[in-house]
């Protein structure tokens, strides 16, 4: 997400940072580039105009031109205005009500509401420790109810059954009654997709909403629709009192126009964004972190939070003790590290959250990719336990067998063995120099790079 916009804004920021002194003419040229970048990212014209005017007004004032580092000051202004544009801070769900807290999901056809209902239910159960019931009121789309039922079953969530012969209002009311009797914390109501120009369907949505009186009414919208996402959110808000927006398919959106337009156009906060196909690929939307990513400053807070949730602490402790006792770092450990990275969204997902990644040449990034990590795992899995423990025994004939078993080439096996040796050396140095603290000193000494990164 934001790939195109990030590249252009970083280029503009680099030009400004390279100037010892800024003038109004310099700033005007930069603002012209920013305007073009925003419009190409499919940000609405009114939002683009407002953003550029706000940045220009602050940039030509004493705040920037009078600073000792005017180039850095402009970048800071751009970052702050991006944050302000997207909503200052994350707006969390209002769940501090008498159970069940009802959440109503509305949106256009094909926006991904049913999948989002499953993701949101999983989020509330796993992170907020809430009991969740799902109900589908979509009596129009074939198999919509079955789809949500399967998701609920796979995620261990409660499900209220319904069928196409019932009215959506009756289904929603019956589900609310069941959730109340069972002491469920949150009821998620998935509705049928509708066009905002369809008066009858919009009236049905309003009737359901009036019947269940939800504490949250979330508009689910495909981020790849760009400006149309903001326009449709505004149209829905005229019928339903929206409390927030969920952006879906942000992993496939290279522009990011929807994220930058919705808050300004509708006045409604983006509360979540869907970041992939997995059921855990739903993240709270933090404007400050998103702005940092856009400007290449990374998102270390999100990375740390993800590590806290997804890294197997028991395995990590065992590996640390093993290395401390001098037992060495073997190929099985190497494979486990790759699997942990995949579990955290893949190597590229981790790297895009690290500061300074925009300075790494694209050619180098192309050699990293998550396909490489998958290949490493396959190659190590093709080895025997003895080979993983004692890689020195892996000679020519064994390399051919490992390559054949993993669907790779002998050159790929050689590359993995070289990468493993680099990682093994780093682990030895880390143990000699004081464990994790020693490694962090190496990171600082390398100017923020990752020592021993296996690529």
KOLMAR-220184 format. One record per residue (C-alpha): residue number from 1; x, y, z negated. Coordinates in steps of 0.05 Angstrom, whole numbers, plus 5000, padded with zeros to 4 digits. Example, Ala and Ser with C-alpha at 12.3 -4.5 7.8 and 13.67 -1.06 7.14 Angstrom:
+-----+------+------+------+
! seq !   c1 !   c2 !   c3 !
+-----+------+------+------+
!   1 ! 5246 ! 4910 ! 4844 !
!   2 ! 5273 ! 4979 ! 4857 !
+-----+------+------+------+
This chain:
+-----+------+------+------+
! seq !   c1 !   c2 !   c3 !
+-----+------+------+------+
!   1 ! 5000 ! 5000 ! 5000 !
!   2 ! 5023 ! 5071 ! 5015 !
!   3 ! 5081 ! 5046 ! 5058 !
!   4 ! 5072 ! 5098 ! 5112 !
!   5 ! 5059 ! 5155 ! 5064 !
!   6 ! 5116 ! 5135 ! 5018 !
!   7 ! 5167 ! 5134 ! 5075 !
!   8 ! 5148 ! 5204 ! 5099 !
!   9 ! 5143 ! 5236 ! 5030 !
!  10 ! 5210 ! 5207 ! 5009 !
!  11 ! 5241 ! 5234 ! 5073 !
!  12 ! 5213 ! 5304 ! 5058 !
!  13 ! 5236 ! 5299 ! 4985 !
!  14 ! 5306 ! 5279 ! 5008 !
!  15 ! 5311 ! 5340 ! 5053 !
!  16 ! 5290 ! 5387 ! 4997 !
!  17 ! 5337 ! 5354 ! 4947 !
!  18 ! 5395 ! 5365 ! 4995 !
!  19 ! 5387 ! 5440 ! 4994 !
!  20 ! 5421 ! 5481 ! 4942 !
!  21 ! 5371 ! 5538 ! 4949 !
!  22 ! 5299 ! 5537 ! 4972 !
!  23 ! 5261 ! 5592 ! 5007 !
!  24 ! 5188 ! 5601 ! 5024 !
!  25 ! 5205 ! 5582 ! 5095 !
!  26 ! 5237 ! 5516 ! 5072 !
!  27 ! 5175 ! 5501 ! 5030 !
!  28 ! 5128 ! 5517 ! 5087 !
!  29 ! 5165 ! 5468 ! 5133 !
!  30 ! 5161 ! 5415 ! 5078 !
!  31 ! 5087 ! 5427 ! 5067 !
!  32 ! 5074 ! 5419 ! 5141 !
!  33 ! 5107 ! 5350 ! 5138 !
!  34 ! 5068 ! 5332 ! 5076 !
!  35 ! 5002 ! 5352 ! 5110 !
!  36 ! 5018 ! 5309 ! 5170 !
!  37 ! 5037 ! 5250 ! 5125 !
!  38 ! 4972 ! 5254 ! 5086 !
!  39 ! 4929 ! 5259 ! 5148 !
!  40 ! 4965 ! 5200 ! 5180 !
!  41 ! 4952 ! 5161 ! 5116 !
!  42 ! 4878 ! 5173 ! 5129 !
!  43 ! 4869 ! 5221 ! 5070 !
!  44 ! 4808 ! 5265 ! 5082 !
!  45 ! 4819 ! 5334 ! 5111 !
!  46 ! 4789 ! 5371 ! 5051 !
!  47 ! 4832 ! 5332 ! 5002 !
!  48 ! 4895 ! 5343 ! 5044 !
!  49 ! 4882 ! 5418 ! 5048 !
!  50 ! 4871 ! 5424 ! 4973 !
!  51 ! 4932 ! 5382 ! 4956 !
!  52 ! 4979 ! 5422 ! 5002 !
!  53 ! 4952 ! 5488 ! 4976 !
!  54 ! 4963 ! 5467 ! 4903 !
!  55 ! 5034 ! 5444 ! 4916 !
!  56 ! 5052 ! 5505 ! 4957 !
!  57 ! 5024 ! 5553 ! 4904 !
!  58 ! 5066 ! 5521 ! 4850 !
!  59 ! 5128 ! 5511 ! 4895 !
!  60 ! 5134 ! 5584 ! 4915 !
!  61 ! 5125 ! 5608 ! 4843 !
!  62 ! 5178 ! 5617 ! 4790 !
!  63 ! 5167 ! 5544 ! 4768 !
!  64 ! 5207 ! 5520 ! 4829 !
!  65 ! 5245 ! 5576 ! 4863 !
!  66 ! 5270 ! 5600 ! 4796 !
!  67 ! 5294 ! 5532 ! 4773 !
!  68 ! 5366 ! 5508 ! 4773 !
!  69 ! 5349 ! 5448 ! 4817 !
!  70 ! 5293 ! 5472 ! 4862 !
!  71 ! 5292 ! 5409 ! 4906 !
!  72 ! 5280 ! 5364 ! 4845 !
!  73 ! 5229 ! 5414 ! 4819 !
!  74 ! 5188 ! 5408 ! 4883 !
!  75 ! 5188 ! 5333 ! 4878 !
!  76 ! 5164 ! 5338 ! 4806 !
!  77 ! 5107 ! 5384 ! 4829 !
!  78 ! 5087 ! 5335 ! 4884 !
!  79 ! 5087 ! 5278 ! 4834 !
!  80 ! 5044 ! 5317 ! 4784 !
!  81 ! 4995 ! 5338 ! 4838 !
!  82 ! 4989 ! 5266 ! 4863 !
!  83 ! 4973 ! 5244 ! 4793 !
!  84 ! 4922 ! 5300 ! 4785 !
!  85 ! 4891 ! 5282 ! 4852 !
!  86 ! 4881 ! 5209 ! 4832 !
!  87 ! 4855 ! 5223 ! 4762 !
!  88 ! 4910 ! 5237 ! 4711 !
!  89 ! 4902 ! 5171 ! 4674 !
!  90 ! 4869 ! 5103 ! 4677 !
!  91 ! 4795 ! 5103 ! 4659 !
!  92 ! 4781 ! 5038 ! 4623 !
!  93 ! 4714 ! 5003 ! 4621 !
!  94 ! 4665 ! 5024 ! 4568 !
!  95 ! 4654 ! 4959 ! 4529 !
!  96 ! 4642 ! 4990 ! 4461 !
!  97 ! 4567 ! 4977 ! 4462 !
!  98 ! 4519 ! 4927 ! 4433 !
!  99 ! 4530 ! 4861 ! 4471 !
! 100 ! 4521 ! 4845 ! 4525 !
! 101 ! 4556 ! 4903 ! 4560 !
! 102 ! 4526 ! 4899 ! 4630 !
! 103 ! 4570 ! 4916 ! 4690 !
! 104 ! 4535 ! 4928 ! 4756 !
! 105 ! 4575 ! 4917 ! 4820 !
! 106 ! 4550 ! 4952 ! 4884 !
! 107 ! 4580 ! 4964 ! 4952 !
! 108 ! 4578 ! 4955 ! 5027 !
! 109 ! 4574 ! 4888 ! 5063 !
! 110 ! 4642 ! 4854 ! 5067 !
! 111 ! 4676 ! 4896 ! 5014 !
! 112 ! 4692 ! 4835 ! 4971 !
! 113 ! 4643 ! 4844 ! 4914 !
! 114 ! 4634 ! 4770 ! 4898 !
! 115 ! 4709 ! 4756 ! 4896 !
! 116 ! 4718 ! 4820 ! 4855 !
! 117 ! 4664 ! 4796 ! 4806 !
! 118 ! 4706 ! 4733 ! 4795 !
! 119 ! 4770 ! 4773 ! 4787 !
! 120 ! 4739 ! 4823 ! 4739 !
! 121 ! 4709 ! 4766 ! 4698 !
! 122 ! 4777 ! 4733 ! 4695 !
! 123 ! 4809 ! 4799 ! 4674 !
! 124 ! 4759 ! 4810 ! 4618 !
! 125 ! 4766 ! 4739 ! 4593 !
! 126 ! 4842 ! 4734 ! 4596 !
! 127 ! 4864 ! 4804 ! 4578 !
! 128 ! 4806 ! 4833 ! 4538 !
! 129 ! 4787 ! 4766 ! 4505 !
! 130 ! 4714 ! 4775 ! 4522 !
! 131 ! 4662 ! 4722 ! 4536 !
! 132 ! 4634 ! 4735 ! 4606 !
! 133 ! 4573 ! 4713 ! 4645 !
! 134 ! 4566 ! 4721 ! 4720 !
! 135 ! 4501 ! 4726 ! 4758 !
! 136 ! 4488 ! 4735 ! 4832 !
! 137 ! 4427 ! 4775 ! 4856 !
! 138 ! 4447 ! 4767 ! 4929 !
! 139 ! 4388 ! 4728 ! 4956 !
! 140 ! 4403 ! 4748 ! 5028 !
! 141 ! 4473 ! 4722 ! 5045 !
! 142 ! 4475 ! 4646 ! 5054 !
! 143 ! 4516 ! 4611 ! 5000 !
! 144 ! 4530 ! 4677 ! 4962 !
! 145 ! 4502 ! 4648 ! 4898 !
! 146 ! 4540 ! 4583 ! 4907 !
! 147 ! 4605 ! 4621 ! 4920 !
! 148 ! 4599 ! 4659 ! 4853 !
! 149 ! 4580 ! 4594 ! 4818 !
! 150 ! 4643 ! 4560 ! 4843 !
! 151 ! 4686 ! 4619 ! 4822 !
! 152 ! 4654 ! 4620 ! 4752 !
! 153 ! 4666 ! 4545 ! 4743 !
! 154 ! 4739 ! 4549 ! 4766 !
! 155 ! 4753 ! 4608 ! 4720 !
! 156 ! 4717 ! 4579 ! 4659 !
! 157 ! 4664 ! 4634 ! 4658 !
! 158 ! 4590 ! 4628 ! 4642 !
! 159 ! 4543 ! 4629 ! 4702 !
! 160 ! 4469 ! 4644 ! 4705 !
! 161 ! 4436 ! 4603 ! 4761 !
! 162 ! 4389 ! 4636 ! 4812 !
! 163 ! 4361 ! 4621 ! 4880 !
! 164 ! 4338 ! 4658 ! 4942 !
! 165 ! 4264 ! 4650 ! 4925 !
! 166 ! 4270 ! 4698 ! 4866 !
! 167 ! 4270 ! 4773 ! 4867 !
! 168 ! 4336 ! 4807 ! 4850 !
! 169 ! 4304 ! 4847 ! 4794 !
! 170 ! 4276 ! 4784 ! 4761 !
! 171 ! 4343 ! 4749 ! 4767 !
! 172 ! 4380 ! 4807 ! 4734 !
! 173 ! 4330 ! 4813 ! 4677 !
! 174 ! 4330 ! 4738 ! 4664 !
! 175 ! 4406 ! 4737 ! 4663 !
! 176 ! 4408 ! 4795 ! 4614 !
! 177 ! 4359 ! 4759 ! 4568 !
! 178 ! 4402 ! 4695 ! 4571 !
! 179 ! 4466 ! 4733 ! 4558 !
! 180 ! 4435 ! 4767 ! 4498 !
! 181 ! 4410 ! 4701 ! 4468 !
! 182 ! 4478 ! 4667 ! 4478 !
! 183 ! 4517 ! 4725 ! 4447 !
! 184 ! 4556 ! 4739 ! 4511 !
! 185 ! 4601 ! 4800 ! 4508 !
! 186 ! 4597 ! 4821 ! 4582 !
! 187 ! 4546 ! 4808 ! 4637 !
! 188 ! 4572 ! 4819 ! 4708 !
! 189 ! 4516 ! 4830 ! 4759 !
! 190 ! 4539 ! 4817 ! 4831 !
! 191 ! 4491 ! 4849 ! 4881 !
! 192 ! 4479 ! 4840 ! 4956 !
! 193 ! 4520 ! 4882 ! 5004 !
! 194 ! 4481 ! 4938 ! 5034 !
! 195 ! 4489 ! 4997 ! 5081 !
! 196 ! 4481 ! 5065 ! 5049 !
! 197 ! 4433 ! 5083 ! 5106 !
! 198 ! 4388 ! 5024 ! 5089 !
! 199 ! 4333 ! 5057 ! 5048 !
! 200 ! 4298 ! 4993 ! 5027 !
! 201 ! 4361 ! 4959 ! 5002 !
! 202 ! 4384 ! 5021 ! 4965 !
! 203 ! 4316 ! 5026 ! 4931 !
! 204 ! 4323 ! 4953 ! 4910 !
! 205 ! 4392 ! 4969 ! 4880 !
! 206 ! 4363 ! 5028 ! 4842 !
! 207 ! 4306 ! 4984 ! 4815 !
! 208 ! 4355 ! 4932 ! 4790 !
! 209 ! 4398 ! 4986 ! 4758 !
! 210 ! 4338 ! 5016 ! 4723 !
! 211 ! 4318 ! 4948 ! 4697 !
! 212 ! 4384 ! 4926 ! 4666 !
! 213 ! 4411 ! 4995 ! 4646 !
! 214 ! 4485 ! 4978 ! 4656 !
! 215 ! 4540 ! 5013 ! 4617 !
! 216 ! 4584 ! 5010 ! 4679 !
! 217 ! 4563 ! 5017 ! 4752 !
! 218 ! 4623 ! 5003 ! 4796 !
! 219 ! 4627 ! 5015 ! 4870 !
! 220 ! 4669 ! 4961 ! 4904 !
! 221 ! 4701 ! 4986 ! 4968 !
! 222 ! 4751 ! 4961 ! 5019 !
! 223 ! 4812 ! 5007 ! 5015 !
! 224 ! 4828 ! 4994 ! 5089 !
! 225 ! 4767 ! 5035 ! 5109 !
! 226 ! 4806 ! 5098 ! 5090 !
! 227 ! 4765 ! 5162 ! 5092 !
! 228 ! 4701 ! 5122 ! 5101 !
! 229 ! 4713 ! 5091 ! 5032 !
! 230 ! 4706 ! 5160 ! 5000 !
! 231 ! 4646 ! 5178 ! 5043 !
! 232 ! 4608 ! 5114 ! 5027 !
! 233 ! 4624 ! 5121 ! 4952 !
! 234 ! 4594 ! 5191 ! 4954 !
! 235 ! 4532 ! 5166 ! 4989 !
! 236 ! 4522 ! 5109 ! 4939 !
! 237 ! 4532 ! 5158 ! 4882 !
! 238 ! 4471 ! 5196 ! 4906 !
! 239 ! 4428 ! 5134 ! 4893 !
! 240 ! 4464 ! 5101 ! 4835 !
! 241 ! 4499 ! 5137 ! 4777 !
! 242 ! 4567 ! 5108 ! 4791 !
! 243 ! 4617 ! 5106 ! 4733 !
! 244 ! 4677 ! 5084 ! 4774 !
! 245 ! 4707 ! 5051 ! 4836 !
! 246 ! 4744 ! 4986 ! 4849 !
! 247 ! 4789 ! 4987 ! 4910 !
! 248 ! 4797 ! 4919 ! 4943 !
! 249 ! 4849 ! 4893 ! 4993 !
! 250 ! 4901 ! 4945 ! 4974 !
! 251 ! 4956 ! 4894 ! 4991 !
! 252 ! 4935 ! 4899 ! 5064 !
! 253 ! 4928 ! 4975 ! 5064 !
! 254 ! 4992 ! 5009 ! 5089 !
! 255 ! 4961 ! 5079 ! 5088 !
! 256 ! 4929 ! 5090 ! 5020 !
! 257 ! 4881 ! 5145 ! 5042 !
! 258 ! 4823 ! 5116 ! 5001 !
! 259 ! 4862 ! 5118 ! 4936 !
! 260 ! 4881 ! 5191 ! 4947 !
! 261 ! 4812 ! 5214 ! 4970 !
! 262 ! 4760 ! 5179 ! 4927 !
! 263 ! 4770 ! 5216 ! 4860 !
! 264 ! 4769 ! 5285 ! 4893 !
! 265 ! 4711 ! 5271 ! 4939 !
! 266 ! 4665 ! 5234 ! 4890 !
! 267 ! 4689 ! 5257 ! 4822 !
! 268 ! 4690 ! 5183 ! 4802 !
! 269 ! 4753 ! 5149 ! 4776 !
! 270 ! 4786 ! 5089 ! 4809 !
! 271 ! 4785 ! 5038 ! 4752 !
! 272 ! 4815 ! 4977 ! 4786 !
! 273 ! 4850 ! 4956 ! 4850 !
! 274 ! 4853 ! 4887 ! 4881 !
! 275 ! 4925 ! 4871 ! 4898 !
! 276 ! 4920 ! 4802 ! 4930 !
! 277 ! 4878 ! 4739 ! 4941 !
! 278 ! 4891 ! 4706 ! 4873 !
! 279 ! 4840 ! 4711 ! 4818 !
! 280 ! 4892 ! 4747 ! 4774 !
! 281 ! 4906 ! 4799 ! 4829 !
! 282 ! 4864 ! 4855 ! 4798 !
! 283 ! 4901 ! 4911 ! 4763 !
! 284 ! 4878 ! 4973 ! 4725 !
! 285 ! 4890 ! 5035 ! 4768 !
! 286 ! 4942 ! 5080 ! 4735 !
! 287 ! 4950 ! 5145 ! 4776 !
! 288 ! 5017 ! 5162 ! 4744 !
! 289 ! 5046 ! 5094 ! 4762 !
! 290 ! 5018 ! 5096 ! 4832 !
! 291 ! 5047 ! 5166 ! 4843 !
! 292 ! 5115 ! 5141 ! 4820 !
! 293 ! 5112 ! 5083 ! 4870 !
! 294 ! 5094 ! 5130 ! 4927 !
! 295 ! 5155 ! 5173 ! 4913 !
! 296 ! 5202 ! 5113 ! 4905 !
! 297 ! 5209 ! 5121 ! 4830 !
! 298 ! 5186 ! 5050 ! 4815 !
! 299 ! 5135 ! 5025 ! 4765 !
! 300 ! 5174 ! 4994 ! 4708 !
! 301 ! 5116 ! 4997 ! 4659 !
! 302 ! 5072 ! 4952 ! 4703 !
! 303 ! 5131 ! 4905 ! 4714 !
! 304 ! 5142 ! 4898 ! 4639 !
! 305 ! 5068 ! 4887 ! 4626 !
! 306 ! 5066 ! 4834 ! 4680 !
! 307 ! 5127 ! 4799 ! 4652 !
! 308 ! 5095 ! 4799 ! 4583 !
! 309 ! 5034 ! 4764 ! 4611 !
! 310 ! 5064 ! 4716 ! 4661 !
! 311 ! 5134 ! 4696 ! 4640 !
! 312 ! 5136 ! 4630 ! 4602 !
! 313 ! 5167 ! 4652 ! 4536 !
! 314 ! 5181 ! 4581 ! 4514 !
! 315 ! 5220 ! 4566 ! 4577 !
! 316 ! 5257 ! 4632 ! 4573 !
! 317 ! 5277 ! 4619 ! 4500 !
! 318 ! 5301 ! 4548 ! 4518 !
! 319 ! 5343 ! 4575 ! 4575 !
! 320 ! 5374 ! 4629 ! 4531 !
! 321 ! 5392 ! 4578 ! 4477 !
! 322 ! 5419 ! 4531 ! 4529 !
! 323 ! 5466 ! 4584 ! 4558 !
! 324 ! 5486 ! 4608 ! 4488 !
! 325 ! 5506 ! 4537 ! 4469 !
! 326 ! 5550 ! 4534 ! 4531 !
! 327 ! 5510 ! 4480 ! 4566 !
! 328 ! 5510 ! 4519 ! 4631 !
! 329 ! 5459 ! 4543 ! 4681 !
! 330 ! 5441 ! 4488 ! 4730 !
! 331 ! 5401 ! 4485 ! 4795 !
! 332 ! 5337 ! 4465 ! 4758 !
! 333 ! 5342 ! 4529 ! 4718 !
! 334 ! 5355 ! 4568 ! 4782 !
! 335 ! 5292 ! 4539 ! 4813 !
! 336 ! 5252 ! 4556 ! 4751 !
! 337 ! 5275 ! 4628 ! 4755 !
! 338 ! 5250 ! 4631 ! 4827 !
! 339 ! 5183 ! 4602 ! 4806 !
! 340 ! 5177 ! 4654 ! 4750 !
! 341 ! 5188 ! 4709 ! 4802 !
! 342 ! 5135 ! 4679 ! 4847 !
! 343 ! 5087 ! 4677 ! 4789 !
! 344 ! 5098 ! 4752 ! 4778 !
! 345 ! 5076 ! 4769 ! 4848 !
! 346 ! 5137 ! 4749 ! 4887 !
! 347 ! 5206 ! 4779 ! 4894 !
! 348 ! 5183 ! 4837 ! 4938 !
! 349 ! 5126 ! 4851 ! 4889 !
! 350 ! 5178 ! 4857 ! 4833 !
! 351 ! 5227 ! 4897 ! 4874 !
! 352 ! 5177 ! 4950 ! 4896 !
! 353 ! 5166 ! 4966 ! 4822 !
! 354 ! 5240 ! 4978 ! 4810 !
! 355 ! 5266 ! 5049 ! 4815 !
! 356 ! 5312 ! 5065 ! 4873 !
! 357 ! 5289 ! 5009 ! 4919 !
! 358 ! 5276 ! 5060 ! 4974 !
! 359 ! 5352 ! 5069 ! 4978 !
! 360 ! 5364 ! 4997 ! 4998 !
! 361 ! 5372 ! 4988 ! 5073 !
! 362 ! 5314 ! 4954 ! 5108 !
! 363 ! 5362 ! 4903 ! 5138 !
! 364 ! 5380 ! 4881 ! 5067 !
! 365 ! 5307 ! 4878 ! 5046 !
! 366 ! 5290 ! 4834 ! 5106 !
! 367 ! 5339 ! 4782 ! 5080 !
! 368 ! 5304 ! 4777 ! 5013 !
! 369 ! 5230 ! 4763 ! 5026 !
! 370 ! 5187 ! 4715 ! 4987 !
! 371 ! 5196 ! 4663 ! 5042 !
! 372 ! 5268 ! 4657 ! 5018 !
! 373 ! 5246 ! 4642 ! 4947 !
! 374 ! 5198 ! 4589 ! 4972 !
! 375 ! 5255 ! 4559 ! 5013 !
! 376 ! 5300 ! 4557 ! 4951 !
! 377 ! 5247 ! 4521 ! 4911 !
! 378 ! 5236 ! 4470 ! 4967 !
! 379 ! 5311 ! 4457 ! 4974 !
! 380 ! 5323 ! 4447 ! 4899 !
! 381 ! 5261 ! 4402 ! 4895 !
! 382 ! 5292 ! 4358 ! 4949 !
! 383 ! 5353 ! 4344 ! 4905 !
! 384 ! 5358 ! 4288 ! 4854 !
! 385 ! 5360 ! 4306 ! 4780 !
! 386 ! 5434 ! 4287 ! 4780 !
! 387 ! 5448 ! 4335 ! 4838 !
! 388 ! 5412 ! 4392 ! 4803 !
! 389 ! 5454 ! 4380 ! 4741 !
! 390 ! 5520 ! 4369 ! 4777 !
! 391 ! 5518 ! 4408 ! 4843 !
! 392 ! 5592 ! 4392 ! 4856 !
! 393 ! 5571 ! 4323 ! 4880 !
! 394 ! 5531 ! 4352 ! 4938 !
! 395 ! 5574 ! 4337 ! 4999 !
! 396 ! 5559 ! 4334 ! 5073 !
! 397 ! 5514 ! 4272 ! 5074 !
! 398 ! 5475 ! 4295 ! 5014 !
! 399 ! 5465 ! 4364 ! 5045 !
! 400 ! 5436 ! 4332 ! 5108 !
! 401 ! 5387 ! 4291 ! 5066 !
! 402 ! 5367 ! 4352 ! 5024 !
! 403 ! 5357 ! 4394 ! 5087 !
! 404 ! 5314 ! 4340 ! 5119 !
! 405 ! 5273 ! 4331 ! 5056 !
! 406 ! 5259 ! 4406 ! 5050 !
! 407 ! 5248 ! 4420 ! 5124 !
! 408 ! 5308 ! 4467 ! 5127 !
! 409 ! 5378 ! 4467 ! 5157 !
! 410 ! 5444 ! 4448 ! 5126 !
! 411 ! 5464 ! 4522 ! 5131 !
! 412 ! 5404 ! 4539 ! 5087 !
! 413 ! 5427 ! 4488 ! 5035 !
! 414 ! 5497 ! 4518 ! 5036 !
! 415 ! 5468 ! 4588 ! 5027 !
! 416 ! 5427 ! 4565 ! 4966 !
! 417 ! 5488 ! 4533 ! 4935 !
! 418 ! 5528 ! 4597 ! 4944 !
! 419 ! 5472 ! 4638 ! 4913 !
! 420 ! 5468 ! 4590 ! 4855 !
! 421 ! 5543 ! 4596 ! 4843 !
! 422 ! 5535 ! 4673 ! 4840 !
! 423 ! 5479 ! 4667 ! 4791 !
! 424 ! 5517 ! 4616 ! 4749 !
! 425 ! 5577 ! 4663 ! 4744 !
! 426 ! 5532 ! 4720 ! 4722 !
! 427 ! 5502 ! 4676 ! 4668 !
! 428 ! 5572 ! 4658 ! 4643 !
! 429 ! 5591 ! 4732 ! 4641 !
! 430 ! 5527 ! 4749 ! 4606 !
! 431 ! 5541 ! 4697 ! 4552 !
! 432 ! 5613 ! 4723 ! 4541 !
! 433 ! 5591 ! 4796 ! 4538 !
! 434 ! 5535 ! 4791 ! 4488 !
! 435 ! 5475 ! 4760 ! 4522 !
! 436 ! 5419 ! 4804 ! 4549 !
! 437 ! 5451 ! 4868 ! 4522 !
! 438 ! 5514 ! 4851 ! 4561 !
! 439 ! 5474 ! 4841 ! 4625 !
! 440 ! 5438 ! 4908 ! 4615 !
! 441 ! 5506 ! 4941 ! 4609 !
! 442 ! 5525 ! 4910 ! 4675 !
! 443 ! 5461 ! 4937 ! 4706 !
! 444 ! 5476 ! 5007 ! 4682 !
! 445 ! 5548 ! 5001 ! 4706 !
! 446 ! 5523 ! 4979 ! 4774 !
! 447 ! 5481 ! 5042 ! 4780 !
! 448 ! 5415 ! 5006 ! 4769 !
! 449 ! 5427 ! 4946 ! 4814 !
! 450 ! 5411 ! 4875 ! 4794 !
! 451 ! 5477 ! 4837 ! 4783 !
! 452 ! 5477 ! 4767 ! 4811 !
! 453 ! 5412 ! 4775 ! 4848 !
! 454 ! 5408 ! 4710 ! 4888 !
! 455 ! 5402 ! 4743 ! 4956 !
+-----+------+------+------+
